[in-house]
Amino acid sequence: MSQDGTIALFLGNGDGTFQTPKTDTIGGLPAAIVLGDFNRDGILDFATTDSFANTTSISLGTGDGTFQSPMAYAVGSGPYDMATADFNGDGYQDLAVVNDSVNTISVLLGNGDGTFQAQKTSALATKWNSWPPEI
């Protein structure tokens, strides 16, 4: 990821080497990326955060090394990290986004078709102003 809003994709040749990178536009100020199969088609997709637009964007893989245009979802201010898992046990991958500017986590529940429900936000208990955090 770079600060020009692009990501470089290096597709493998199957022998330990890679093809010339392809670039894909992902947003204004990308901060984090996760991989998952968000639409359950067996092809990897990716999600990124955009700290400039306060969004997370989903790019669905096509299976040939390219991705569909990203779909953006609102999250809290200053998203900088994220994780994917099935948080509610429905068999679909969900997203959790850490929003640094407002000290919250946005959870977006997956619908299983590559789309997500609107964020549900929870406050974080502790804001880390230094490392290691003082508790």
RATAVEN-V944117 format. One record per residue. N is the residue number from 0. RES is the residue in one letter. NEAR is the number of other C-alpha atoms within 10 Angstrom. Layout:
BEGIN
N | RES | NEAR
N | RES | NEAR
END
This chain:
BEGIN
0 | M | 19
1 | S | 14
2 | Q | 11
3 | D | 12
4 | G | 16
5 | T | 17
6 | I | 19
7 | A | 13
8 | L | 16
9 | F | 14
10 | L | 15
11 | G | 13
12 | N | 9
13 | G | 7
14 | D | 6
15 | G | 6
16 | T | 10
17 | F | 12
18 | Q | 10
19 | T | 11
20 | P | 12
21 | K | 13
22 | T | 14
23 | D | 18
24 | T | 16
25 | I | 25
26 | G | 25
27 | G | 18
28 | L | 21
29 | P | 27
30 | A | 21
31 | A | 18
32 | I | 20
33 | V | 15
34 | L | 14
35 | G | 21
36 | D | 19
37 | F | 28
38 | N | 19
39 | R | 15
40 | D | 15
41 | G | 11
42 | I | 15
43 | L | 18
44 | D | 23
45 | F | 17
46 | A | 23
47 | T | 28
48 | T | 32
49 | D | 26
50 | S | 24
51 | F | 14
52 | A | 19
53 | N | 19
54 | T | 23
55 | T | 30
56 | S | 20
57 | I | 27
58 | S | 23
59 | L | 25
60 | G | 21
61 | T | 13
62 | G | 12
63 | D | 8
64 | G | 13
65 | T | 16
66 | F | 16
67 | Q | 12
68 | S | 14
69 | P | 18
70 | M | 16
71 | A | 21
72 | Y | 18
73 | A | 16
74 | V | 27
75 | G | 23
76 | S | 19
77 | G | 22
78 | P | 30
79 | Y | 21
80 | D | 20
81 | M | 21
82 | A | 17
83 | T | 21
84 | A | 15
85 | D | 13
86 | F | 16
87 | N | 11
88 | G | 9
89 | D | 12
90 | G | 13
91 | Y | 20
92 | Q | 25
93 | D | 24
94 | L | 23
95 | A | 21
96 | V | 26
97 | V | 25
98 | N | 24
99 | D | 18
100 | S | 13
101 | V | 14
102 | N | 18
103 | T | 22
104 | I | 23
105 | S | 21
106 | V | 23
107 | L | 24
108 | L | 23
109 | G | 24
110 | N | 16
111 | G | 17
112 | D | 14
113 | G | 18
114 | T | 18
115 | F | 21
116 | Q | 12
117 | A | 14
118 | Q | 18
119 | K | 13
120 | T | 17
121 | S | 12
122 | A | 13
123 | L | 13
124 | A | 8
125 | T | 11
126 | K | 15
127 | W | 12
128 | N | 8
129 | S | 7
130 | W | 6
131 | P | 7
132 | P | 9
133 | E | 9
134 | I | 6
END
